[in-house]
Amino acid sequence: MRSADLEEFRGFAEDRLPHLRRTAYLMCGDWHHAEDITQTALTKLYAVWGRRHRIANLEAYAHRVLTRSCIDHTRRRWRREDPTPALPDRAGQGADPALGLQVRAALAALPPRQRAVVVLRFWVDLDIAATAKALGCTAGTVKSHTFRALARLRELLGETDPFDELAVTPTPLKELL
């Protein structure tokens, strides 16, 4: 790889690393696994960096590689570590820490594909088409996973019917995480 390409990759990786790591954490629920998944995704991205000009949207491609790396990681039967639940290092600003922990626990209870759809749609703010492209599936699949995931999250979090006029407006996901 040319030194200019290497510097460009290094700049891209340094710029996007915190966002990719946070996205991986939300998908897998463990900071250590998120680090591993992010490193795997960046390694795969580095391998195709010479062909980056043929990739229409590099950001979406990076999310797709990250998502697939996370799903591959959860499919492994044997893991080197047996992690124990731990509290996050710090709470988000202006959000109730207990509620944030509840949301993370509920998110961790979702199947990997549903969790990936929720994170990409509501954390990364991708639309249905971009989420489908990142996951390599159809828009209908994204919609059905979103519907099932949100229904399960409501069940786990004990939220009221979203169509009830008296229901309290839910806090956006970004504020809780």
N, C-alpha and C positions, 0 to 999 in steps of 0.2 A: 504494500500500500504506500502511496506517495505520502510525503510528510504533510503536504497541504490537506490531503484527504484525512490523514490521521488527526490533524489539528481540528478539522471540521467535525469529525466524529467526536473527539474529546469535548469540544464545545457543546455539541448537541447533547451528549450524555450528561455533562455537568449541569446543563440548563434544565433538563427534563428529569434528572434522577430523583429529586424530592417528590415530584408529582407521581412518577411511576412507582416509587417505593410506597407511597401512601395508597395509591390505587391497589397495588398488590396486597397491602395489609388489609384493606377493606374486603378484598376477595377471599383471602385465606384466614384472616383473623389472628395471625401470629407475626410479630415483627421479625423474628429470625427467619422464618420461612419466606416472608416478604423480601428480605434481603437476598436470600438465595434465588428466589423467582426473578427478582429484578436483575440480578447479575446474569442469570441464564438468558433472560430476554435481551439484555444489552450485548451479550456474547453472540447470540443469534443475529442481532441487528448488525453487529460489527462484521460478521461473515458475509453479509450482503451489501455492505456499505458502498462497495465499488459500483453497484447497480442501482444506487439510490435515485438516480435521475430518471429511472424508468418507473419508479413508484410514485403514483399520483399524489398521495397524501401521506407523507412520512410520519406524521403524528398518529394518524389512524392506523398505519401499519405497525407502529411501535405498540399501540394499545392491543392490536390483534395478537402480536407475538407475546406480549405480557399475559394476556388472557389465556392463550393456549398453553403457555408455560405453567400458569397457575392450575389449569385443569389437569395437565399432565402430572403435575406434582401431587395433586389430590388422588390421582388414580394409582399411584405407587402403593404397593401393599406393605412394603417394609420401609420404615423411616429410621434414620440413625438416632434420632432423639425422641424422647417421650416428654413433650412439653407439658408444663403445668400452667393452669390459668394464672395470669398476672394482671394487675391493674396497669393502665397506661401510665406513662411517666408524668403527664400533666393533662388537665382537663381543657377543653376548648373554651374560648372566651365567650362569656354571656350565655353559655348553655348549662343546663343542669347536668352535673357529672354522672349522677345516678341514672338519669334517662339515657345519656350517651352510652353507658355500659349496657343498659337494657337493649338499646338498639343494636349495638355490636353483637351482643349475645344472640339476639333474634336473627341478625344477618348471618351469623356463623351457623345457625340451625338450618339454613336453606341449603338445598343441593347446589353444587358448584356452578352449574349453568345458570340457575335462577339468580344466584348471588352475583354472578358476573353481569347478568342483564341489569340488575338493580344498580350495581355500582356504576356501570357504564352509562346507564340512562339518567340516574339521579345524582351521581357524584361527579362524573366526568362531563355531564350535560350533553351527551350525544343524542341525536334524534334516532328514530326507529331505524331508518335506512343505514346510518353510520354504525349503529350497534349491530345490526344484522351483518354488515360487511366485516366488522371487527371480529365477530364470532363465527363467520363463515356459514350463516344460516339465512333463512328467509325472514322477511318482515313479519309474516304471520307467526312464525316461531317466537320471535322477540315479543310480540304482543301477548301471546299465550303464556310465555314464561313470566312476563311482567305482571299479568293478571293473577297468575297463581302465586307468584312471589309476594305481591302486595297483600293478597288475601291471607297468606300464611303469616306475614308480618303483623297484620292487623290482629290476627288470632293470637299470636304470641305476645303482642304488646297490649292486648285487651282494649283496643281502640273501639270507638263507637262506629255505627254505620256512617260511611262518608257522605251518604245522601240525606242524612238526618239534618234538617235545617237548624236544630238546636245544638248540634255538635260543635265543639271547639275547633277552630282552624288548627290543623296539625303544624308542628314546627318543621320547617324544611330540613331535609336530611343533612345538608351541609352544615347547618348550625349545630346539629347534634354530634357530628363527628368531628 
